[in-house]
Amino acid sequence: MRTFGIAAVVTGLAAFSAQAETIAPTAVGYSDGAVEQSLTGASGDAARGREIVGDKGTGNCVACHQVTDLADVPWHGEIGPMLDGTGARWSEAELRGIVSNAKMMFEGTMMPSFYKTEGFIRPGDGYTGKAPEGEIEPILSAQQIEDVVAYLVTLKE
């Protein structure tokens, strides 16, 4: 019984520690548009990132970008640059900054700020998560940003 209690405390502390490492959207540090530090303190999962990039209900990156690796997803857009080769063009920190808030690097971009909660009016709550009354959640969570970045880094050609 006692061992179970200690294990539960350790598990609870580990979960709290993981949550404490997440950087809030309002506290992200940008340096020339790049974000050096992981938003979660952990690496992303490229396979989950690929799903987010291609999922029209989550990241929906393919609404504006073409990605050869996601040829199975229909209707790629042409507004943004092709994502093939992003891992060769930009560093992980630059990609994290672009996905979090592309306007920090490309002032006039049409790309949405996926990890921003202030300084704009978002028309509707359908795609913004389940924030408490009066609060706005980012379009993607910190972990989802890390997952997308992990995927984009793999796109070398």
Secondary structure, 3 states (H helix, E strand, C coil): CHHHHHHHHHHHHHHHHHHHCCCCHHHCCCECCECCCCCCCCCCCHHHHHHHHHCCCCCCHHHCCCCHHHCCCCCCCCCCCCCCCHHHHCCHHHHHHHHHHHHHCCCCCCCCCCCCCCCCCCCCCCCCCCCCCCCCCCCCCHHHHHHHHHHHHHCCC
